[in-house]
Amino acid sequence: MVSSSDLHALGVFLDEKLHGARVRARIQFVEADEKPTIRFYRDDTKSVVDRRIRAVCHPGGVVVESPQAVLGVFGSFFSNLYSRAAVSEDLQEDLLSGIDKAPPESKNDSLGSNLSVGELWTAVAAMKKGKSPARCLRDRTFWEVLGGDLRDVFATAFQLNYMSQTQRVGNIVLLPKSGDPLDPRNRRPITLLNVDYKILAKALGNRLSDVMPDIVGPLQTCAVRGKCIQHNLWLMKT
């Protein structure tokens, strides 16, 4: 006879599997209590197959299909789109001169010091479950072996002002938008970064959060934890 605990464990397993299928299949509209079905896993597999871009329209109006030509079109398009624009140093200086807030000098030493193993562990432990890093990286025993080496890698990167090759590389995925799929403008690039880079970014963000109250004003709502930019609309109505 199946016990209630076994049924509960099975339900948790199916819910996690269903959630993964929903994410991978990019299903936009789904009932919260909908159960795993063949359709979910068919859409999941179909999503993986459809990620391959088989053709794209060249700026000259010619549709190209070879992988090399498709890569060349997107490489040229996004290189031009995200190329660095000319910056006026005088205008930049005028903008920065108007900023009168800065972290207190008493916190400068802590902000500039090397990251500790404890800070890196806090960053790892705060990452969402079911995503990278893997469960083994969250294990304390494994972390005691890896944590010190990772701290030294980051310290060396800051000392040399140069990160390792894997920390400077990402895998770009082009997600389709609505519109003509042959138009490169209808693709949204998402860069998948390596885990060590994410750990570093999270740890630095945690450290900066300690001085944010000294820099960010109380009325700012965008990019502030616990606040939402829509709060500005509520303030305007009151």
PATOR-597555 format. One line per 3 residues: for each residue x, y, z of N, C-alpha, C. Coordinates in steps of 0.05 Angstrom, whole numbers, padded with zeros to 5 digits, always signed. Atoms other than C-alpha are relative to their C-alpha. Layout:
REM PATOR-597555
X:Y:Z:X:Y:Z:X:Y:Z; ...
REM end
This chain:
REM PATOR-597555
+00017:-00024:+00000:+00000:+00000:+00000:+00018:+00025:+00000; -00015:-00025:+00002:+00026:+00069:-00019:-00007:+00018:+00023; +00005:-00018:-00023:+00035:+00115:+00041:-00005:+00028:-00010
+00006:-00029:+00007:+00014:+00188:+00042:+00026:+00015:-00005; -00025:-00013:+00004:+00087:+00209:+00047:+00011:-00006:-00028; -00009:+00007:+00027:+00103:+00171:-00017:-00016:+00016:-00021
+00017:-00016:+00019:+00044:+00205:-00053:+00008:+00029:+00000; -00008:-00028:-00001:+00067:+00273:-00029:+00027:+00003:-00015; -00026:-00002:+00013:+00138:+00259:-00053:-00003:-00002:-00031
+00005:+00003:+00029:+00111:+00237:-00121:-00012:+00026:-00011; +00012:-00025:+00009:+00069:+00300:-00126:+00020:+00022:-00003; -00021:-00020:+00002:+00129:+00344:-00111:+00017:-00004:-00025
-00016:+00007:+00023:+00169:+00307:-00164:-00014:+00008:-00026; +00015:-00007:+00025:+00115:+00316:-00217:-00003:+00030:-00003; +00002:-00029:+00002:+00106:+00390:-00200:+00026:+00012:-00010
-00026:-00010:+00009:+00181:+00402:-00209:+00004:-00006:-00029; -00003:+00008:+00028:+00181:+00364:-00274:-00018:+00016:-00019; +00019:-00017:+00015:+00120:+00402:-00299:+00010:+00028:-00003
-00011:-00027:+00001:+00152:+00468:-00281:+00022:+00002:-00021; -00022:+00000:+00020:+00214:+00451:-00322:-00010:-00001:-00028; +00011:+00002:+00027:+00172:+00431:-00382:-00014:+00026:-00008
+00013:-00025:+00007:+00132:+00496:-00378:+00021:+00021:-00008; -00020:-00020:+00006:+00195:+00538:-00377:+00013:-00005:-00027; -00013:+00006:+00024:+00229:+00501:-00433:-00018:+00003:-00025
+00019:-00002:+00022:+00166:+00500:-00476:-00009:+00029:-00004; +00008:-00028:+00002:+00156:+00575:-00463:-00030:+00003:-00004; +00029:-00002:+00002:+00082:+00566:-00453:-00009:+00025:+00014
+00007:-00026:-00010:+00051:+00634:-00443:-00025:-00001:+00018; +00025:+00001:-00015:-00018:+00615:-00418:-00005:-00028:+00010; +00004:+00026:-00011:-00028:+00557:-00371:-00014:+00002:+00027
+00014:+00000:-00025:-00074:+00541:-00314:+00019:-00009:+00022; -00019:+00006:-00021:-00038:+00537:-00247:-00002:-00029:+00009; +00003:+00027:-00009:-00067:+00469:-00231:+00001:-00021:-00022
-00001:+00019:+00022:-00056:+00438:-00299:+00022:-00021:+00005; -00018:+00022:-00006:-00022:+00370:-00295:+00018:-00007:-00024; -00018:+00008:+00022:+00035:+00340:-00336:-00016:-00017:-00020
+00013:+00015:+00021:+00009:+00315:-00402:+00020:-00005:-00023; -00017:+00005:+00023:+00037:+00289:-00467:+00006:+00026:-00015; -00003:-00026:+00014:+00026:+00359:-00496:+00023:+00016:+00011
-00022:-00015:-00012:+00073:+00390:-00446:+00027:-00009:-00010; -00026:+00011:+00007:+00130:+00344:-00462:+00005:+00001:-00030; -00003:-00003:+00029:+00116:+00348:-00537:+00009:+00029:-00006
-00008:-00028:+00004:+00120:+00424:-00533:+00028:+00005:+00010; -00027:-00003:-00011:+00183:+00418:-00491:+00020:-00009:-00021; -00018:+00010:+00021:+00217:+00376:-00545:-00001:+00018:-00024
+00002:-00018:+00023:+00190:+00421:-00600:+00015:+00026:+00004; -00014:-00025:-00005:+00218:+00482:-00566:+00030:-00003:-00004; -00029:+00004:+00004:+00288:+00452:-00566:+00006:-00001:-00030
-00005:+00002:+00029:+00283:+00435:-00640:-00003:+00027:-00014; +00006:-00025:+00013:+00255:+00503:-00659:+00021:+00022:+00006; -00020:-00020:-00007:+00313:+00540:-00627:+00020:+00005:-00023
-00019:-00003:+00022:+00355:+00528:-00689:-00011:+00020:-00020; +00008:-00020:+00020:+00352:+00588:-00736:+00010:-00010:-00027; -00007:+00013:+00025:+00350:+00558:-00805:+00003:+00020:-00023
-00003:-00020:+00021:+00346:+00623:-00846:-00004:+00027:+00012; +00003:-00028:-00009:+00351:+00698:-00839:+00003:+00017:-00025; -00001:-00018:+00023:+00343:+00757:-00886:+00024:+00018:+00002
-00023:-00018:+00001:+00407:+00793:-00905:-00009:+00029:-00005; +00008:-00028:+00004:+00404:+00870:-00904:-00006:+00006:-00029; +00005:-00005:+00028:+00406:+00867:-00980:-00025:-00012:-00010
+00025:+00012:+00008:+00341:+00829:-00981:+00001:-00029:-00008; -00004:+00028:+00008:+00370:+00761:-00996:-00002:-00018:+00025; +00003:+00019:-00022:+00350:+00703:-00951:+00023:-00020:-00002
-00022:+00019:-00001:+00410:+00661:-00930:-00007:-00023:+00019; +00007:+00024:-00016:+00406:+00591:-00901:+00024:-00015:+00011; -00023:+00015:-00010:+00476:+00564:-00890:+00007:+00010:+00028
-00006:-00009:-00027:+00498:+00565:-00817:+00020:+00023:+00001; -00021:-00021:+00000:+00559:+00608:-00833:-00012:+00027:-00008; +00012:-00025:+00009:+00517:+00660:-00870:-00020:+00011:+00021
+00019:-00008:-00021:+00463:+00661:-00816:+00016:+00013:+00023; -00016:-00011:-00022:+00517:+00672:-00763:+00012:+00027:-00007; -00011:-00025:+00008:+00548:+00727:-00804:-00020:+00023:+00001
+00020:-00021:+00000:+00483:+00765:-00811:-00006:+00009:+00028; +00006:-00008:-00028:+00467:+00763:-00737:+00025:+00013:+00014; -00023:-00012:-00012:+00539:+00778:-00718:+00003:+00029:-00008
-00002:-00027:+00009:+00540:+00840:-00761:-00022:+00018:+00011; +00022:-00016:-00010:+00471:+00863:-00739:+00003:+00008:+00029; -00002:-00007:-00028:+00483:+00859:-00664:+00026:+00014:+00006
-00024:-00015:-00005:+00554:+00885:-00669:-00005:+00030:-00006; +00007:-00028:+00006:+00527:+00948:-00701:-00020:+00011:+00020; +00021:-00010:-00019:+00468:+00952:-00653:+00012:+00007:+00027
-00011:-00004:-00027:+00510:+00947:-00590:+00028:+00012:-00001; -00026:-00013:+00001:+00572:+00984:-00614:+00000:+00025:+00017; -00002:-00023:-00019:+00597:+01039:-00569:-00003:+00026:-00016
+00004:-00026:+00012:+00572:+01107:-00587:+00020:+00021:+00010; -00019:-00021:-00008:+00614:+01170:-00584:-00010:+00013:+00026; +00007:-00012:-00026:+00615:+01200:-00514:+00014:+00027:+00003
-00011:-00026:-00005:+00624:+01273:-00498:+00010:+00001:+00029; -00012:-00001:-00027:+00672:+01277:-00439:-00009:+00025:+00016; +00009:-00024:-00013:+00649:+01348:-00424:-00028:-00004:+00012
+00027:+00005:-00010:+00576:+01328:-00418:+00000:-00021:+00022; -00002:+00021:-00021:+00596:+01267:-00378:+00009:+00012:+00026; -00010:-00013:-00024:+00634:+01310:-00330:-00021:+00017:+00013
+00022:-00016:-00011:+00575:+01357:-00322:-00020:-00017:+00015; +00019:+00018:-00013:+00530:+01299:-00305:+00011:-00011:+00026; -00011:+00011:-00024:+00577:+01268:-00255:+00005:+00021:+00022
-00005:-00021:-00020:+00591:+01334:-00221:-00025:+00007:+00016; +00025:-00005:-00014:+00518:+01338:-00202:-00007:-00021:+00021; +00005:+00021:-00020:+00522:+01275:-00160:+00015:+00007:+00025
-00012:-00009:-00025:+00534:+01296:-00089:+00001:-00021:+00022; +00001:+00021:-00020:+00525:+01229:-00054:+00022:-00020:-00005; -00022:+00020:+00002:+00581:+01179:-00040:+00000:-00017:+00025
-00003:+00017:-00025:+00595:+01122:+00008:+00017:+00014:+00020; -00017:-00012:-00020:+00623:+01145:+00074:+00028:-00012:-00001; -00028:+00009:+00001:+00699:+01141:+00079:+00005:-00023:+00018
-00004:+00022:-00019:+00692:+01093:+00137:-00005:-00027:-00013; +00006:+00025:+00013:+00667:+01040:+00088:+00017:-00005:-00025; -00017:+00003:+00023:+00719:+01050:+00034:+00017:-00024:+00001
-00018:+00023:-00003:+00766:+00998:+00061:-00015:-00027:-00004; +00015:+00024:+00003:+00712:+00945:+00065:-00010:-00004:-00029; +00008:+00003:+00027:+00688:+00960:-00005:+00022:-00008:-00019
-00023:+00006:+00017:+00757:+00955:-00035:+00015:-00025:+00007; -00015:+00024:-00007:+00780:+00892:+00001:-00008:-00024:-00016; +00007:+00025:+00015:+00782:+00823:-00030:-00024:-00013:+00012
+00023:+00015:-00009:+00720:+00781:-00026:+00009:-00023:+00017; -00006:+00022:-00017:+00719:+00730:+00029:-00014:-00025:-00009; +00014:+00025:+00007:+00700:+00657:+00024:-00029:+00001:+00010
+00027:-00003:-00010:+00640:+00673:+00068:-00019:+00015:-00018; +00017:-00016:+00019:+00615:+00726:+00020:-00007:-00016:-00025; +00006:+00017:+00023:+00621:+00678:-00038:-00020:-00021:+00006
+00019:+00021:-00007:+00584:+00624:-00001:-00028:+00012:+00003; +00026:-00013:-00003:+00528:+00673:+00016:-00013:+00004:-00028; +00010:-00004:+00028:+00522:+00688:-00059:-00010:-00026:-00012
+00007:+00026:+00011:+00520:+00614:-00077:-00026:-00010:+00013; +00023:+00010:-00014:+00469:+00597:-00024:-00026:+00015:-00007; +00024:-00017:+00006:+00422:+00653:-00047:-00010:-00005:-00028
+00009:+00005:+00028:+00418:+00628:-00119:-00024:-00019:+00000; +00024:+00015:+00002:+00353:+00597:-00142:+00005:-00029:-00003; -00002:+00029:+00003:+00342:+00523:-00137:-00009:-00008:-00028
+00008:+00009:+00026:+00335:+00483:-00200:+00015:+00013:-00023; -00016:-00013:+00020:+00385:+00527:-00237:+00029:-00003:+00009; -00029:+00001:-00007:+00461:+00531:-00239:+00004:+00021:+00022
-00018:+00024:-00002:+00501:+00523:-00196:-00015:-00025:+00009; +00012:+00026:-00006:+00486:+00450:-00187:-00001:-00003:+00031; +00004:+00004:-00028:+00466:+00422:-00120:+00026:-00006:+00015
-00026:+00007:-00012:+00537:+00396:-00107:+00015:+00025:+00009; -00014:-00024:-00007:+00563:+00467:-00106:-00011:+00013:+00025; +00012:-00011:-00024:+00515:+00485:-00051:+00006:-00017:+00025
-00006:+00017:-00022:+00540:+00428:-00008:+00024:+00012:+00015; -00020:-00012:-00017:+00582:+00454:+00050:+00027:-00014:-00002; -00024:+00016:+00001:+00632:+00397:+00046:+00015:+00006:-00026
-00012:-00006:+00026:+00645:+00409:-00028:+00010:+00028:-00001; -00008:-00028:+00000:+00648:+00484:-00017:+00026:+00005:+00015; -00025:-00003:-00015:+00703:+00477:+00035:+00025:-00007:-00017
-00022:+00006:+00018:+00746:+00447:-00020:+00004:+00021:-00021; -00001:-00018:+00023:+00728:+00496:-00075:+00001:+00030:+00008; +00004:-00028:-00006:+00714:+00561:-00038:+00026:+00016:+00001
-00025:-00014:-00002:+00786:+00581:-00023:+00013:+00005:-00027; -00012:-00003:+00026:+00809:+00569:-00094:-00016:+00021:-00016; +00016:-00020:+00014:+00751:+00610:-00122:+00005:+00028:+00010
-00007:-00026:-00011:+00767:+00667:-00075:+00026:+00010:-00012; -00026:-00008:+00010:+00839:+00667:-00099:-00001:+00007:-00030; +00004:-00007:+00028:+00817:+00667:-00172:-00011:+00028:-00003
+00012:-00027:+00002:+00774:+00729:-00161:+00020:+00021:+00009; -00020:-00019:-00010:+00829:+00763:-00121:+00021:+00006:-00021; -00019:-00004:+00022:+00878:+00752:-00178:-00011:+00016:-00023
+00013:-00015:+00022:+00829:+00778:-00229:-00001:+00030:+00007; +00000:-00028:-00008:+00821:+00843:-00190:+00028:+00012:+00001; -00028:-00010:-00001:+00896:+00849:-00180:+00011:+00006:-00028
-00010:-00004:+00028:+00910:+00841:-00255:-00019:+00017:-00016; +00021:-00014:+00015:+00847:+00878:-00275:-00007:-00014:-00026; +00005:+00016:+00024:+00834:+00821:-00323:-00011:-00027:+00009
+00012:+00025:-00008:+00787:+00762:-00316:+00008:-00022:-00018; -00008:+00023:+00016:+00799:+00692:-00341:-00017:-00002:-00025; +00014:+00001:+00026:+00776:+00672:-00411:-00029:-00010:+00004
+00027:+00011:-00004:+00717:+00630:-00386:-00019:+00020:+00013; +00017:-00020:-00014:+00693:+00688:-00343:-00008:+00023:-00019; +00006:-00022:+00020:+00692:+00734:-00405:-00015:-00011:-00024
+00014:+00012:+00023:+00654:+00686:-00450:-00028:-00008:+00008; +00028:+00008:-00005:+00579:+00674:-00455:-00012:-00012:-00025; +00014:+00012:+00023:+00533:+00633:-00499:-00025:+00017:-00005
+00023:-00017:+00008:+00483:+00677:-00536:-00022:-00016:-00012; +00024:+00013:+00011:+00413:+00651:-00548:-00018:+00022:-00011; +00018:-00020:+00013:+00367:+00689:-00596:-00028:-00009:+00002
+00028:+00008:-00004:+00295:+00685:-00572:-00017:+00015:-00020; +00017:-00013:+00020:+00241:+00699:-00624:-00020:+00020:+00012; +00021:-00019:-00006:+00197:+00760:-00619:-00023:-00004:-00019
+00021:+00001:+00019:+00131:+00770:-00654:+00008:+00015:-00025; -00008:-00013:+00025:+00138:+00789:-00727:+00014:-00020:-00019; -00013:+00017:+00020:+00176:+00763:-00787:+00024:-00014:+00012
-00023:+00014:-00012:+00223:+00708:-00763:+00025:+00003:-00016; -00024:-00003:+00017:+00270:+00723:-00821:+00014:+00027:+00005; -00011:-00026:-00006:+00282:+00794:-00795:+00017:-00002:+00025
-00017:+00002:-00023:+00342:+00796:-00748:-00009:+00019:+00023; +00010:-00018:-00021:+00307:+00853:-00710:-00020:-00014:+00018; +00021:+00014:-00015:+00255:+00803:-00686:+00013:-00023:+00016
-00014:+00019:-00018:+00306:+00765:-00644:+00011:+00015:+00024; -00010:-00013:-00025:+00322:+00782:-00571:+00023:-00016:+00011; -00023:+00015:-00009:+00392:+00762:-00549:+00000:-00003:+00030
-00004:+00006:-00028:+00401:+00729:-00482:+00027:-00013:+00003; -00026:+00011:-00003:+00471:+00715:-00458:+00001:-00017:+00025; -00003:+00019:-00022:+00483:+00654:-00414:+00029:+00000:+00009
-00027:-00003:-00011:+00542:+00667:-00369:+00008:-00024:+00017; -00009:+00022:-00016:+00585:+00618:-00332:-00005:+00005:+00030; +00009:-00002:-00027:+00570:+00604:-00259:+00020:+00016:+00017
-00019:-00015:-00017:+00635:+00633:-00230:-00004:+00030:-00004; +00006:-00028:+00005:+00619:+00699:-00263:-00025:+00009:+00015; +00025:-00007:-00014:+00549:+00698:-00233:+00005:+00002:+00030
-00007:-00001:-00028:+00577:+00683:-00164:+00013:+00026:+00007; -00015:-00025:-00005:+00624:+00742:-00168:-00019:+00024:-00001; +00019:-00022:+00003:+00568:+00789:-00192:-00018:+00001:+00024
+00018:+00001:-00023:+00522:+00766:-00136:+00014:+00009:+00026; -00015:-00007:-00024:+00576:+00774:-00083:+00005:+00030:+00001; -00005:-00029:+00001:+00593:+00845:-00106:-00026:+00015:+00004
+00025:-00013:-00004:+00520:+00863:-00108:-00008:+00000:+00029; +00006:+00002:-00029:+00511:+00839:-00036:+00017:+00020:+00015; -00018:-00019:-00014:+00571:+00881:-00015:-00010:+00029:-00004
+00009:-00027:+00006:+00545:+00943:-00050:-00027:+00007:+00014; +00026:-00005:-00013:+00476:+00935:-00018:+00003:+00012:+00028; -00005:-00012:-00027:+00507:+00956:+00049:+00003:+00030:-00002
-00004:-00029:+00002:+00523:+01025:+00022:-00022:+00013:-00017; +00021:-00012:+00016:+00462:+01035:-00022:-00016:+00021:+00014; +00015:-00021:-00014:+00424:+01073:+00032:+00015:+00027:+00001
-00016:-00025:+00000:+00481:+01124:+00031:+00001:+00013:-00027; -00002:-00011:+00027:+00476:+01134:-00044:-00027:+00005:-00012; +00026:-00002:+00013:+00404:+01122:-00066:-00019:+00014:+00018
+00019:-00015:-00016:+00351:+01171:-00043:-00024:-00016:+00006; +00024:+00015:-00008:+00288:+01148:-00008:-00023:+00000:-00020; +00021:-00002:+00019:+00244:+01169:-00066:+00004:-00018:-00025
-00005:+00016:+00023:+00277:+01124:-00117:-00014:-00027:+00003; +00015:+00025:-00001:+00235:+01063:-00135:+00011:-00020:-00019; -00010:+00019:+00020:+00268:+01032:-00196:+00025:-00013:+00010
-00023:+00016:-00007:+00318:+00976:-00182:+00006:+00001:+00030; -00003:+00000:-00030:+00307:+00981:-00106:-00016:-00023:+00011; +00013:+00024:-00011:+00291:+00917:-00069:-00024:+00008:+00017
+00024:-00006:-00015:+00221:+00918:-00041:-00017:+00023:-00011; +00015:-00022:+00013:+00199:+00976:-00086:-00005:-00007:-00029; +00007:+00004:+00028:+00168:+00979:-00155:-00004:+00027:-00013
+00002:-00025:+00014:+00170:+01033:-00207:-00029:+00009:-00002; +00028:-00008:+00000:+00094:+01031:-00208:-00009:+00015:+00024; +00007:-00015:-00024:+00095:+01061:-00139:-00001:+00030:-00006
+00001:-00028:+00008:+00107:+01128:-00174:-00028:+00008:-00008; +00028:-00006:+00008:+00037:+01123:-00203:-00018:+00004:+00024; +00016:-00002:-00024:+00008:+01113:-00134:+00005:+00027:+00013
-00007:-00026:-00012:+00045:+01175:-00109:-00013:+00023:-00015; +00012:-00021:+00016:+00018:+01216:-00166:-00030:+00002:+00005; +00029:+00000:-00004:-00054:+01195:-00150:-00007:+00010:+00028
+00006:-00008:-00028:-00048:+01212:-00075:+00005:+00030:+00003
REM end
